[in-house]
Amino acid sequence: MDLPVRPITDDVCVAPQLGPEHMAAAASAGFKSVVNNRPDFEHGPDQPTSEAVEAAARAAGLEYRFLPVMGGWQSPEQIAAMAALLDELPRPLLMFCRSGARSAMLYQQAAQH
């Protein structure tokens, strides 16, 4: 399975919505950690839940964190939480949301924190 990832640094990539079925491929691609920035049910009941993605991520040997943020704005607290995750999580790191854009924006803000 191809992962639709876009590198934003040497060891951080972003992706659009990922599901449980993508976690083994993420681990096979060399990622060590996954951060889900998309709120559960943002797109409705057919969107994979964080709990389901986390179970698959952990089964694949990945670290997983859920840090949901809104698309248009991230709070100072959310930016600080992402900055802490950048320090804590092993890399390469894969972040995802609906399109990858808010994850990229959150990363940029957290990296400057």
C-alpha positions in Angstrom: 0.0 0.0 0.0 1.4 3.4 -1.0 1.4 6.0 1.7 0.4 9.5 0.5 3.1 11.2 2.5 4.7 14.6 1.9 8.1 15.3 3.6 8.3 18.6 5.4 11.8 18.0 7.0 14.3 15.1 6.8 12.5 13.2 9.5 8.9 14.5 9.5 6.2 13.9 6.9 2.5 14.8 6.7 -0.3 12.9 5.1 -4.0 13.1 4.5 -6.4 11.0 6.5 -4.9 7.7 7.4 -6.7 4.7 8.7 -5.8 1.5 10.6 -5.0 -0.2 7.3 -2.2 2.3 6.7 -0.3 1.7 10.0 1.7 -1.5 9.0 2.7 0.3 5.8 3.9 3.3 7.8 6.0 1.1 10.0 7.4 -0.7 6.9 8.3 2.7 5.4 10.5 3.3 8.4 8.3 5.6 10.5 8.7 5.3 14.3 5.8 7.5 15.4 2.4 8.8 14.2 0.5 11.9 15.4 -3.2 12.1 14.5 -4.3 15.8 14.3 -7.8 15.2 13.1 -10.7 15.3 15.6 -12.8 12.1 15.7 -15.9 12.2 13.5 -14.9 15.5 11.9 -16.1 14.1 8.6 -18.9 11.9 10.1 -19.2 8.4 11.3 -17.3 6.8 8.5 -14.0 8.4 9.5 -11.7 6.1 11.3 -11.5 6.8 15.0 -8.3 7.6 16.9 -8.8 4.5 19.0 -8.9 2.3 15.9 -5.9 3.9 14.3 -4.0 3.8 17.7 -4.6 0.0 18.0 -3.3 -0.6 14.6 -0.3 1.7 15.1 0.7 0.0 18.3 0.2 -3.4 16.7 2.6 -2.3 14.0 5.2 -1.2 16.6 4.6 2.5 16.2 4.3 5.2 18.9 1.0 7.0 18.5 -0.4 10.2 19.9 -3.7 11.9 19.3 -3.6 15.7 19.2 -6.7 16.9 17.5 -6.7 20.5 16.2 -9.1 22.5 14.1 -8.2 23.3 10.5 -8.1 27.1 10.6 -6.5 27.8 14.0 -4.4 26.1 16.6 -4.3 27.3 20.2 -1.0 28.2 22.0 -1.7 25.2 24.2 -2.0 22.9 21.2 1.2 24.3 19.6 3.0 23.8 22.9 1.7 20.2 23.1 3.0 19.5 19.6 6.4 21.0 20.5 6.5 18.6 23.4 5.7 15.7 21.1 8.4 16.7 18.7 10.9 16.4 21.6 9.4 13.2 22.9 8.6 11.0 20.0 11.1 8.9 18.0 11.6 9.8 14.4 10.9 9.5 11.5 7.5 11.0 12.5 4.3 10.9 10.4 1.6 13.5 11.2 -1.9 13.4 9.5 -5.2 15.3 9.3 -7.8 15.6 6.6 -5.4 16.9 3.9 -2.0 17.2 5.6 -2.2 21.0 5.6 -3.1 21.6 9.3 -0.5 19.0 10.4 2.1 20.9 8.4 1.0 24.2 9.8 1.0 22.8 13.4 4.5 21.4 12.8 5.8 24.8 11.6 4.4 26.6 14.6 5.6 23.9 17.1 9.1 23.9 15.6 9.4 27.6 16.3 8.1 27.2 19.9 
